[in-house]
Amino acid sequence: MTVWKRNLAVCWMGSFTTSIGMSLVVPFLAFYIENLGVTNIKSVEQLSGIAFAITFLVASIMSPMWGKLSDKKGRKLVMMCTAIGLSLVSFGTAFAANVYMLIFFRILQGLISGFIPSAMSFVAKETPEGHTGWALATLTTGSMAGTLLGPIFGGYLDELVGIRIVFFITAGFLFMSFLVVKLFLVENKVEFNLKNHDSNGKKYKEKSIWDRVESRPFIIILLITTCIINTSNQSIEPIVSLYVRQLLNAAHIGISHISLFSGIVMSATGFGILISASKIGRLGDKGSYFKVLSISIIISSVVFIPMAFVRNPWELMILRFILGISQAGVMPSIATMLKKTSAKEISGTIFGYNQAAQFSGLVIGPLIGSQISANFGFTHVFFFTAFLLMLNYILIIHTKKSNRERIERLSL
C-alpha cells in the first residue's frame, strides 16, 4: 500500500472514532438539559440551540489558528492535541451539575475542535492530483459512518446505562482517535523545517496568505457556500428530538423509545452520504466539481420542503436519507477546489478558514432553527432552509458564469 493510501486509511479511522464519539450525545442533548432542571419547553428549545451553537461559535474563531499551527508544526501534532483534549472535555461533561456547566464544557469543546479539519487538510495535501476528490470523499465516509452509528448507539446507550455514562464512552472513542494517529500516521517532517519558505526557498510573510491563492473572491464564495450549507443542515439539529416526539404523538406510536427514534432519524442523512460519497467523489475527479456542487445544492433545497409535511418519523427518515445522497459531494468538492486554488504551504490555513466557515454555519443554523421553531413551529424551519439553499444555488451559478475561464483552466 502506498504511503498516501495508508495515511488516508489512518485519517479515516481517526475521523470515524472522533465522529462516533462526538455524535453519541446528539440525540438526547435536549433531554440532558431537561435532566439538569429546565422544564419549560420553549426554554429547552432555546437552551438546546445555545448549547449547540456556543461550541461552534468558539470553534469558528479557533479554526484558523489551528490551521496556521498545522502549517507550522504539523497536522499530526494538531490532530493528537485536539483528540486528547476532546476526550478530557467529554469526561468532564458527565459531571455537569447544571445547564451553565454544560455550556461551559461546550465552550471548551469548541476551543479544541480541530481534528477533522486537520485530517481533511492532511489528506488534501498528500493525495496525488486526479485522486483528490475520491480521497476526500472517502475520508468523508469515515466521519459520516461515525455520525451514522453514533446517534443510534447514543440513543440505545441512553436507555441502557443513562445519559452521563454515555459521556464517559464518548471520551473513550476520542482517546482512540489520539492513539490511532499517534501510532500509525506518517507525516513528512522536512516541510515544517521550511515553514517560512516557499518551494523556491524564498521567505514569505503570514500576512500575504491571500496573495498566495488563485483568486480571493473565488475562495470567499466557496467559504460562503460552506457556511450556508452547514447553516441549512444544522437548522433542525437542536430540535430534531422534539420534532420526533411530536411526530410520535401525532402518529399514536408512543414515546417510550424516543431517543432511539431520534438517533435513527438523525443517522439517515449520514447513511445516505456514506453509501454515495466515494462514487460522487469520483464523478468530480472525472468531470466538474462545480457541477457536482451546484446539482447537490438544488436537490437539497427541494428535499427539505416535504420534510415540513411528514406524518411520522419514518417519512422524515426517508427524506433525510435522500438528503444525505444529494449532499455527499458538497464538502469534498469544496475542499478539492480549495486545494487547487491555493499554495501547498498555506493549505492548513485555508482549510482552517473553511472550517471556520463551517462552524459559523453550525452556529447560525441551531440559533435560527431553535428561534423559528420556538416562535413559529417546526415546519417553518424546513421552509427557511429550502429558501436559504435556493439562494446559495443562485450564488453558485453566478460564480460559475463569472469565473468560467478559471474553472476550465484549473479543471474545476
C-alpha positions as CSV (number, residue, x, y, z in Angstrom):
1,M,0.0,0.0,0.0
2,T,1.4,3.4,-0.9
3,V,2.0,5.9,1.9
4,W,-0.8,8.3,0.9
5,K,-3.3,5.5,0.9
6,R,-2.1,4.3,4.3
7,N,-2.4,7.8,5.7
8,L,-5.9,8.1,4.2
9,A,-6.8,4.9,6.0
10,V,-5.4,6.2,9.3
11,C,-7.2,9.5,8.9
12,W,-10.4,7.7,8.0
13,M,-10.2,5.6,11.2
14,G,-9.4,8.7,13.3
15,S,-12.3,10.6,11.8
16,F,-14.6,7.7,12.3
17,T,-13.8,7.3,16.0
18,T,-13.9,11.1,16.6
19,S,-17.3,11.4,14.8
20,I,-18.9,8.4,16.5
21,G,-17.7,9.8,19.9
22,M,-19.0,13.3,19.2
23,S,-22.3,12.2,17.8
24,L,-23.2,9.8,20.7
25,V,-24.7,12.6,22.7
26,V,-26.6,14.4,19.9
27,P,-30.0,12.7,20.1
28,F,-30.5,13.5,23.8
29,L,-28.8,16.8,24.4
30,A,-32.2,18.5,24.7
31,F,-33.2,15.8,27.2
32,Y,-30.0,16.3,29.1
33,I,-30.9,19.9,29.6
34,E,-34.3,18.8,30.9
35,N,-32.5,16.4,33.2
36,L,-30.4,19.3,34.5
37,G,-33.6,21.1,35.8
38,V,-35.0,23.0,32.8
39,T,-38.7,22.1,32.4
40,N,-40.2,24.9,30.2
41,I,-40.4,23.5,26.6
42,K,-39.5,26.9,25.0
43,S,-36.6,27.3,27.3
44,V,-35.4,23.8,26.5
45,E,-35.6,24.6,22.7
46,Q,-33.7,27.8,23.1
47,L,-31.1,26.5,25.5
48,S,-30.6,23.5,23.2
49,G,-29.8,25.9,20.4
50,I,-27.4,27.8,22.6
51,A,-25.6,24.6,23.8
52,F,-25.2,23.5,20.2
53,A,-24.2,26.9,18.9
54,I,-21.7,28.0,21.5
55,T,-19.3,25.1,20.7
56,F,-19.2,26.1,17.0
57,L,-19.0,29.8,17.7
58,V,-15.8,29.3,19.6
59,A,-14.6,26.7,17.1
60,S,-15.1,29.1,14.2
61,I,-12.8,31.6,15.9
62,M,-10.2,28.9,16.8
63,S,-10.1,27.0,13.4
64,P,-7.9,29.5,11.5
65,M,-5.5,29.4,14.5
66,W,-5.4,25.6,14.4
67,G,-4.9,25.8,10.6
68,K,-1.9,28.1,10.9
69,L,-0.5,25.9,13.7
70,S,-0.8,22.8,11.5
71,D,1.1,24.6,8.7
72,K,3.9,25.5,11.1
73,K,4.1,22.5,13.4
74,G,2.4,19.7,11.5
75,R,-1.1,18.3,11.1
76,K,-0.3,15.2,13.1
77,L,0.5,17.2,16.2
78,V,-2.7,19.2,15.9
79,M,-4.8,16.0,15.4
80,M,-3.3,14.4,18.5
81,C,-3.7,17.5,20.7
82,T,-7.3,18.0,19.7
83,A,-8.2,14.4,20.1
84,I,-6.9,14.1,23.6
85,G,-8.3,17.5,24.6
86,L,-11.8,16.5,23.4
87,S,-11.6,13.2,25.3
88,L,-10.9,15.1,28.5
89,V,-13.7,17.6,27.9
90,S,-16.2,14.8,27.3
91,F,-15.2,13.2,30.5
92,G,-15.7,16.4,32.4
93,T,-19.2,17.0,30.8
94,A,-20.5,13.9,32.6
95,F,-20.1,15.8,35.9
96,A,-22.1,18.9,34.8
97,A,-24.4,19.9,37.7
98,N,-26.5,22.4,35.8
99,V,-27.0,23.8,32.3
100,Y,-24.4,26.5,32.8
101,M,-21.7,23.9,33.5
102,L,-22.9,22.1,30.4
103,I,-22.5,25.2,28.3
104,F,-19.0,25.8,29.8
105,F,-17.9,22.4,28.7
106,R,-19.4,23.0,25.3
107,I,-17.2,26.1,25.1
108,L,-14.1,24.1,25.9
109,Q,-15.1,21.6,23.2
110,G,-15.1,24.4,20.7
111,L,-11.6,25.6,21.7
112,I,-10.1,22.3,20.7
113,S,-12.3,21.1,17.8
114,G,-9.6,20.8,15.2
115,F,-9.2,17.1,14.4
116,I,-11.4,16.5,11.3
117,P,-10.3,19.8,9.5
118,S,-6.7,18.9,10.1
119,A,-7.3,15.4,8.7
120,M,-9.0,16.9,5.7
121,S,-6.1,19.3,5.1
122,F,-3.6,16.4,5.6
123,V,-5.3,14.2,3.0
124,A,-5.9,17.0,0.5
125,K,-2.2,17.9,0.6
126,E,-0.8,14.4,0.5
127,T,-3.1,12.9,-2.2
128,P,-1.8,13.0,-5.8
129,E,-3.7,15.0,-8.4
130,G,-6.5,13.1,-10.0
131,H,-7.4,11.3,-6.8
132,T,-8.2,14.2,-4.5
133,G,-12.0,14.2,-4.9
134,W,-12.2,10.4,-4.3
135,A,-9.8,10.6,-1.3
136,L,-11.7,13.5,0.4
137,A,-15.0,11.8,-0.3
138,T,-13.7,8.6,1.2
139,L,-12.5,10.5,4.2
140,T,-15.9,12.0,4.5
141,T,-17.4,8.4,4.7
142,G,-15.3,7.9,7.9
143,S,-16.8,10.9,9.6
144,M,-20.2,10.1,8.2
145,A,-20.0,6.5,9.3
146,G,-19.3,7.7,12.8
147,T,-22.1,10.2,12.6
148,L,-24.4,7.4,11.3
149,L,-23.6,5.0,14.1
150,G,-23.1,7.5,16.9
151,P,-26.8,8.6,17.3
152,I,-28.1,5.1,17.1
153,F,-25.6,3.8,19.8
154,G,-26.2,7.0,21.8
155,G,-29.9,6.6,21.8
156,Y,-29.6,2.9,22.8
157,L,-26.9,3.6,25.5
158,D,-29.0,6.4,26.9
159,E,-31.8,3.9,27.6
160,L,-29.4,1.2,28.7
161,V,-27.0,3.0,31.0
162,G,-28.1,6.6,31.3
163,I,-27.1,9.9,29.8
164,R,-24.0,10.6,32.0
165,I,-22.4,7.2,31.3
166,V,-22.6,8.0,27.5
167,F,-20.2,10.9,28.0
168,F,-17.6,8.5,29.5
169,I,-18.0,6.3,26.5
170,T,-17.6,9.3,24.2
171,A,-14.3,10.1,26.0
172,G,-13.1,6.6,25.2
173,F,-13.8,6.9,21.5
174,L,-12.0,10.2,21.3
175,F,-9.0,8.7,23.1
176,M,-8.9,6.0,20.5
177,S,-8.6,8.7,17.8
178,F,-5.5,10.0,19.6
179,L,-3.9,6.5,19.7
180,V,-4.6,5.8,16.0
181,V,-2.9,9.0,14.9
182,K,0.0,8.7,17.3
183,L,0.8,5.2,16.3
184,F,0.1,4.9,12.6
185,L,0.1,8.3,10.8
186,V,3.2,9.1,8.8
187,E,4.0,12.8,8.2
188,N,6.9,14.4,6.4
189,K,8.8,16.4,8.9
190,V,11.0,18.2,6.4
191,E,8.3,20.5,5.1
192,F,7.8,22.0,8.5
193,N,11.5,22.9,8.8
194,L,10.9,25.1,5.8
195,K,7.8,26.6,7.2
196,N,8.9,30.2,6.5
197,H,9.9,29.5,2.9
198,D,8.1,28.6,-0.3
199,S,9.1,25.9,-2.8
200,N,11.9,28.2,-4.2
201,G,13.4,28.9,-0.8
202,K,12.1,32.4,-0.6
203,K,10.7,33.8,2.6
204,Y,7.0,34.8,2.8
205,K,5.0,36.5,5.5
206,E,1.8,35.2,7.0
207,K,0.0,38.5,6.1
208,S,0.5,37.6,2.4
209,I,-1.6,34.4,2.6
210,W,-4.4,35.9,0.5
211,D,-1.8,36.7,-2.2
212,R,-1.0,33.0,-2.4
213,V,-4.4,32.0,-3.6
214,E,-5.7,31.9,-7.2
215,S,-8.5,34.4,-6.5
216,R,-9.6,35.9,-3.2
217,P,-13.2,36.4,-4.3
218,F,-13.4,32.9,-5.6
219,I,-12.2,31.5,-2.3
220,I,-14.6,33.7,-0.4
221,I,-17.5,32.4,-2.4
222,L,-16.5,28.8,-1.5
223,L,-16.3,29.8,2.1
224,I,-19.7,31.4,2.0
225,T,-21.1,28.2,0.4
226,T,-19.6,26.1,3.2
227,C,-21.3,28.4,5.8
228,I,-24.7,28.3,4.0
229,I,-24.7,24.5,3.6
230,N,-23.9,23.9,7.3
231,T,-26.5,26.6,8.4
232,S,-29.2,24.7,6.4
233,N,-28.1,21.3,7.7
234,Q,-27.9,22.3,11.4
235,S,-31.1,24.4,11.5
236,I,-33.1,21.3,12.6
237,E,-30.4,19.6,14.7
238,P,-31.2,21.1,18.1
239,I,-34.9,20.4,17.9
240,V,-35.0,17.1,15.9
241,S,-35.6,15.1,19.1
242,L,-38.5,17.4,20.0
243,Y,-39.9,17.2,16.4
244,V,-39.7,13.4,16.5
245,R,-41.6,13.4,19.8
246,Q,-44.3,15.5,18.2
247,L,-44.5,13.1,15.2
248,L,-44.7,10.1,17.5
249,N,-47.6,11.6,19.4
250,A,-49.4,12.6,16.2
251,A,-49.0,9.0,14.9
252,H,-50.0,7.5,18.2
253,I,-46.9,5.4,18.3
254,G,-45.8,6.2,21.9
255,I,-42.6,7.9,23.1
256,S,-41.0,5.2,25.2
257,H,-38.1,4.9,22.8
258,I,-37.8,8.5,21.7
259,S,-34.0,8.7,22.0
260,L,-33.6,5.7,19.7
261,F,-36.1,7.1,17.2
262,S,-34.3,10.4,17.2
263,G,-30.9,8.7,16.7
264,I,-32.3,6.7,13.7
265,V,-33.7,9.9,12.1
266,M,-30.5,11.8,12.5
267,S,-28.4,8.9,11.2
268,A,-30.3,8.7,8.0
269,T,-28.5,11.6,6.4
270,G,-25.1,10.2,7.4
271,F,-26.1,6.8,5.9
272,G,-27.0,8.4,2.6
273,I,-23.7,10.2,2.5
274,L,-21.8,7.0,3.5
275,I,-23.1,4.9,0.6
276,S,-22.7,7.5,-2.1
277,A,-19.8,9.8,-1.2
278,S,-17.0,7.8,-2.9
279,K,-18.9,7.4,-6.1
280,I,-19.9,11.1,-6.3
281,G,-16.3,12.0,-5.4
282,R,-15.1,10.1,-8.5
283,L,-17.6,12.0,-10.6
284,G,-15.9,15.2,-9.5
285,D,-12.5,13.8,-10.4
286,K,-13.7,12.7,-13.8
287,G,-16.0,15.7,-14.6
288,S,-16.6,19.0,-12.9
289,Y,-16.5,19.7,-9.2
290,F,-18.6,22.8,-9.8
291,K,-21.3,20.8,-11.5
292,V,-21.4,18.3,-8.6
293,L,-21.7,21.2,-6.1
294,S,-24.5,23.1,-7.9
295,I,-26.6,19.9,-8.6
296,S,-26.2,18.8,-4.9
297,I,-27.4,22.2,-3.6
298,I,-30.5,22.5,-5.8
299,I,-31.6,18.9,-5.0
300,S,-31.1,19.5,-1.3
301,S,-33.2,22.6,-1.4
302,V,-36.1,20.6,-3.0
303,V,-35.8,17.8,-0.5
304,F,-36.2,20.0,2.6
305,I,-39.7,21.2,1.6
306,P,-41.6,17.9,2.1
307,M,-40.0,17.4,5.5
308,A,-42.5,20.0,6.8
309,F,-45.4,17.7,5.8
310,V,-44.3,14.3,7.2
311,R,-46.7,12.4,9.3
312,N,-44.4,10.1,11.2
313,P,-40.7,9.6,11.9
314,W,-40.2,7.1,9.1
315,E,-41.2,9.6,6.4
316,L,-38.7,12.0,7.9
317,M,-36.0,9.4,8.0
318,I,-36.5,8.6,4.3
319,L,-36.3,12.2,3.3
320,R,-33.1,12.7,5.4
321,F,-31.6,9.7,3.7
322,I,-32.3,11.2,0.3
323,L,-30.8,14.5,1.6
324,G,-27.6,12.6,2.5
325,I,-27.2,11.3,-1.0
326,S,-27.8,14.7,-2.5
327,Q,-25.2,16.3,-0.3
328,A,-22.5,13.6,-0.4
329,G,-20.4,15.6,-2.9
330,V,-20.7,19.1,-1.4
331,M,-17.8,19.2,1.1
332,P,-15.4,17.1,-0.9
333,S,-16.0,19.3,-4.0
334,I,-15.4,22.5,-2.0
335,A,-12.3,21.0,-0.3
336,T,-10.8,19.9,-3.7
337,M,-11.4,23.3,-5.2
338,L,-9.7,25.0,-2.2
339,K,-6.7,22.8,-2.7
340,K,-6.5,23.5,-6.4
341,T,-6.7,27.3,-5.9
342,S,-4.2,27.8,-3.0
343,A,-0.5,27.1,-2.4
344,K,0.5,24.0,-0.6
345,E,2.4,25.9,2.1
346,I,-0.8,27.5,3.3
347,S,-3.2,24.6,2.8
348,G,-3.7,24.2,6.6
349,T,-4.6,27.8,7.0
350,I,-7.1,27.8,4.1
351,F,-8.7,24.7,5.4
352,G,-8.8,26.4,8.8
353,Y,-10.8,29.3,7.3
354,N,-13.1,26.7,5.6
355,Q,-13.6,25.0,8.9
356,A,-14.3,28.4,10.5
357,A,-17.0,29.0,7.8
358,Q,-18.4,25.5,8.5
359,F,-18.5,26.1,12.2
360,S,-20.1,29.6,11.6
361,G,-22.9,27.8,9.8
362,L,-23.2,25.4,12.8
363,V,-23.6,28.5,15.0
364,I,-26.1,30.2,12.8
365,G,-28.2,27.1,12.0
366,P,-29.1,26.0,15.5
367,L,-29.8,29.5,16.7
368,I,-32.1,30.4,13.8
369,G,-33.7,26.9,13.8
370,S,-34.4,27.0,17.5
371,Q,-35.8,30.5,17.4
372,I,-38.0,29.8,14.3
373,S,-39.3,26.7,16.0
374,A,-40.0,28.3,19.3
375,N,-41.9,31.2,17.7
376,F,-43.5,29.8,14.6
377,G,-43.4,26.0,14.9
378,F,-41.2,23.2,13.5
379,T,-42.4,23.2,9.9
380,H,-41.2,26.8,9.2
381,V,-37.7,25.7,9.9
382,F,-37.8,23.5,6.8
383,F,-39.2,26.3,4.6
384,F,-36.5,28.6,5.7
385,T,-33.8,26.0,5.0
386,A,-35.1,25.3,1.5
387,F,-35.2,29.1,0.7
388,L,-31.6,29.5,2.0
389,L,-30.3,26.7,-0.2
390,M,-32.0,28.2,-3.2
391,L,-30.2,31.5,-2.6
392,N,-26.9,29.5,-2.4
393,Y,-27.7,27.8,-5.7
394,I,-28.2,31.2,-7.4
395,L,-24.8,32.4,-5.9
396,I,-23.1,29.3,-7.3
397,I,-24.5,29.8,-10.8
398,H,-23.4,33.4,-10.8
399,T,-19.9,32.4,-9.6
400,K,-19.6,29.8,-12.3
401,K,-20.5,32.3,-15.1
402,S,-18.1,35.0,-13.8
403,N,-15.2,32.5,-13.3
404,R,-15.7,30.3,-16.4
405,E,-12.1,30.7,-17.7
406,R,-10.5,29.9,-14.3
407,I,-12.8,26.9,-13.8
408,E,-11.8,25.5,-17.2
409,R,-8.1,26.2,-16.7
410,L,-7.9,24.5,-13.3
411,S,-10.3,21.7,-14.2
412,L,-12.8,22.7,-11.5
